[in-house]
Amino acid sequence: MNKINENRSDPKSKLLKKVISPIMKVGFQNLRMDDIAKAMDVSRATMYKHFSSKEEVIDGVVRMYTDYLDKLEDRTSNDSEQSFGIWFQQIFEQSVMLVGQLTEVFLLDLQSAYPELYEQLKEILNKREQQTLKFYQDGKHKGIFNDINEKLILLQDNLLLREIATTKYLVYNQTTIKQVLLDYYQFKKIQLFKADKLSSVDDSNIGPRIDHLVNKFNQTL
């Protein structure tokens, strides 16, 4: 499963993982190093052993996301139908993760305070977008995907997914984030794959992926 910082267990990474949630909720412009140490659940002295400044903390957070996005492996022109199912699930997981964790307040703070870091993140996000568009185009060309506008699919994630994954939507519709994500997954699968190609998607491992995403969303809702 493609998780943020999945294979990095060094002390700095563990501390950064603890600070992601508060930073994404309220931004970081008004956070002091005392606030960051509290979020990391360590003393100031311990924090300063690993991070000398707020910028170093934010740089570490940005690198976690760029590393995560870079894990979407390059595809080849000889990909099987099954590989399209695997890539679909990876892209779905990344899309949900990004919507749930890369908040507008964080991006605005990043652009304002550390424009170079913002441009690094923007560059890798643009790269992922181009990879995703190419994936949809290849699927249509090979007769696996329905003939729909791939740019609208990306826009749908940015708008619809952000709307249905909010506390307001969940409360109003008396549902849970887990059910919403399961429904959206099925919706996208049927929307994208031709009816006779749906069997190329193996849903046996989607449960743990959804559970992981639910855990991440619950930290930010």
N, C-alpha and C positions, 0 to 999 in steps of 0.2 A: 504494500500500500504506500502511495506516494505522500508522505506526511512532511510538513514543515520541520526541518531540522531532525529528521527521523534518526539518522545515524551518527549524530554528533552528541556526545554525552559529556563533553568537557565542562568544567565549572562555569565558564563564561556563557556558554550556550544555555545551561540550566537557568542561570540568572536572567538572561534575555527572555526566555520563554515565560517567566513569571511576570515580566513587565509589559508584555505585548498587550494584554487585555486592558489595563488602565490607560495605556497610551492610545489605543484605538478608540476607547470610549470618549475620552475628554481631550485628546491631543496632548502635546507635550510642551507647548510654549510657556505655560504657566507652572509647569512642574519644576520643583527645585530638586537638587541632588538628594536632599533629605527625603523627599517624596518618592524618588526612584528607589532609594535604599529600602524604604518601608514596603514598597510594592515587591521588591525582591526578597523581602523577609530576612534581611541581613543588616549588620551594623554598617555605619558609614565607612569604617576602617576596612571591613571586608569588601565592600563595594569598590573602594578606591584601589584595592589590590588588583582589580580586574579592569576598571574603567576610570580613566583620569578626568573625563568630562561628559557632559550631557551629549555632546556631538558624537563621542565614541560609542555611547549607548545606542543612539539613533542609527549610527552607521552599522552597528551590529544587527539591529532589527532589520534594516533594509537588506543587508547581506543574507539574512535568513530567508527572506522572500525571494531574492534573486536566485539563490541556490535552489530553492524549492521549484521555481519556475523553469530553471535550466534542466531539471530532471526529466522533462518531457522529451523523450528520446526522438531523434530524427527517424523518419520513416523512409522506406525504400519504395521504388516503383513496383516491386513484386509482392507487395503485401497481400496476404490472404484475406478472405472475407472475415475470418475470425479476428484478425488483427484490427480490423475496423471496429469491431465490438469492444476490444480491449482499449483502443485509443479513445473511443466514445466515453467509456467509463472514466478514464484518466482525465479527460477534458472536463467532464461533468464534475468530478471531484474538485478539480482546480477552480472551476468557475464558482462553485458554491463556497469554497474556502476563501477566495478572493473577495466575493461579495460580503461574506460574513466578517472578514477581518481587516481588509484594507478599506478603512472608513474615509469618508469625505473630510472629516475634521483632521485626520492624520495627514492626508495628502496635501491639504491646504497649508498645514503647519510646516510640512516638509518643503514644499515649494517656496514658502516664505523665508524659512530659517536656513535651510541647507539646499539651495538650488542644484548643486552638483549631485547630491544624493538623489534628489527628485528626478533629475535627468537620467541617472543610472537606472532607477526603478522604471521610469517611463520607457526607456529603451528596451528593457527586457519584457515589459508588458506589450509593447508594440511587436516585438519579435514573436511572442506567444500568439498574438492576434493573427499575424501573417501565417504562422504555422497552422492555426486552427482553420483559417479560411481555405488554405491549400488542402487540408484534410477533407473539408466539406466538398470542395471542388472535385477532388479525386474520387470521392465516394459517388458523386453524381455521374462522373465520367465512366465509372466502372459498373454503373447500374445498381449500386447498393443503396444509395440514398435517393429519396424523392427529389424532384426537380424544384427546389425552393431556393429563395435568395439567401445565400449564406451570411450576408451582412445583416440581414434581419434576425437571423438566429443569434448572432453576437449581441445585437441590440436588445433582443428579448431577454437574454441573461442579465444585462445591465439594468433593465427596467423592471420586467416582470418578477424576476427572482428577488430583486431588492425589495419589491413591494410585498410579496407573499411571505418573506422571511422576517417580518417585523412583529413585535409584540401586539401592535394594534390589529393586524390582520389575524393573528392567531386567536386573540381574545374574541374578536367580532365573529369569527367563523367557528369558534369553539373546537379548535383542532390543536394539534401539537406540531412542533417543528419537525419531528421525525416523520409524521404522516405527510406533511407538506413536501418534504424532500423526496419521499418515496413517490408521491403523486407526480411531482415535477419530473422525476427521473423517468417514470413510465410515459408521461406526456411527451417528453423530448424524444424518447426512443421511438415511439409510434409516429411522431411527427417526422423524424429524420429517416428512419429505415423503411424501405419498401416492405410490403406485407410479407413477401416470400423470402425476405432476408432477415427477418426478426430473429430467426433461430441462430443467427451468427453471433448474437449477443448472449453471453453466459451470465445469467443473473445470480448464480449460486454464491458469488462473493460480494454482492452489492450490499447485503445486510451489514457486515462489519464496516464497510466504507461509510454507510449512512450513519451508523452508531458513532463513528469517529467524528463525523461532521456535526452531529447533534451535540456532542460534548463540546466542541469548539464554539458552536453557536450559543450554547447555554452560558458560556463565559462572557459573552458580549451583549446578550439580550437584556 
